[in-house]
């Protein structure tokens, strides 16, 4: 049996990829170890399933419609409102019984700044409003 060796012919044309694979595996392990601590958790209260859900209220309250436009303006039910008045309205709504509180529907312009939305959500959270929904622009 004869084995051929590359001792007689020209240069070897194969690339040794073993070091490249080793480096890539080490980087993969580093990213797998460091990625989970970097992410942070957000507390979300999801509805829990019930066997006997309560019946819907006979005449539900009107939703509170908040619109945030591209310029940073906030409108409540179609009328412009500043943040202090919005906070006062949220506090007034939070003093009602939970069944009589209207759902807060937030609609934002696609060009609106996130800071304004964050301020509205912070004021709703400070007023202990729990029925908050996001609606699609124009819908």
Secondary structure as the mmCIF struct_conf table of DSSP 4:
data_model
#
loop_
_struct_conf.conf_type_id
_struct_conf.id
_struct_conf.beg_label_comp_id
_struct_conf.beg_label_asym_id
_struct_conf.beg_label_seq_id
_struct_conf.end_label_comp_id
_struct_conf.end_label_asym_id
_struct_conf.end_label_seq_id
TURN_TY1_P TURN_TY1_P1 UNK A 6 UNK A 7
BEND BEND1 UNK A 8 UNK A 10
HELX_RH_AL_P HELX_RH_AL_P1 UNK A 18 UNK A 38
BEND BEND2 UNK A 39 UNK A 39
HELX_LH_PP_P HELX_LH_PP_P1 UNK A 46 UNK A 49
BEND BEND3 UNK A 51 UNK A 52
HELX_LH_PP_P HELX_LH_PP_P2 UNK A 53 UNK A 57
BEND BEND4 UNK A 58 UNK A 59
HELX_LH_PP_P HELX_LH_PP_P3 UNK A 60 UNK A 63
STRN STRN1 UNK A 64 UNK A 68
TURN_TY1_P TURN_TY1_P2 UNK A 70 UNK A 71
BEND BEND5 UNK A 72 UNK A 72
STRN STRN2 UNK A 74 UNK A 76
TURN_TY1_P TURN_TY1_P3 UNK A 77 UNK A 78
STRN STRN3 UNK A 79 UNK A 80
HELX_RH_AL_P HELX_RH_AL_P2 UNK A 83 UNK A 94
TURN_TY1_P TURN_TY1_P4 UNK A 95 UNK A 95
BEND BEND6 UNK A 96 UNK A 96
HELX_RH_3T_P HELX_RH_3T_P1 UNK A 98 UNK A 100
HELX_LH_PP_P HELX_LH_PP_P4 UNK A 101 UNK A 103
STRN STRN4 UNK A 104 UNK A 108
TURN_TY1_P TURN_TY1_P5 UNK A 110 UNK A 111
HELX_RH_AL_P HELX_RH_AL_P3 UNK A 114 UNK A 126
TURN_TY1_P TURN_TY1_P6 UNK A 127 UNK A 128
STRN STRN5 UNK A 132 UNK A 135
TURN_TY1_P TURN_TY1_P7 UNK A 137 UNK A 138
#
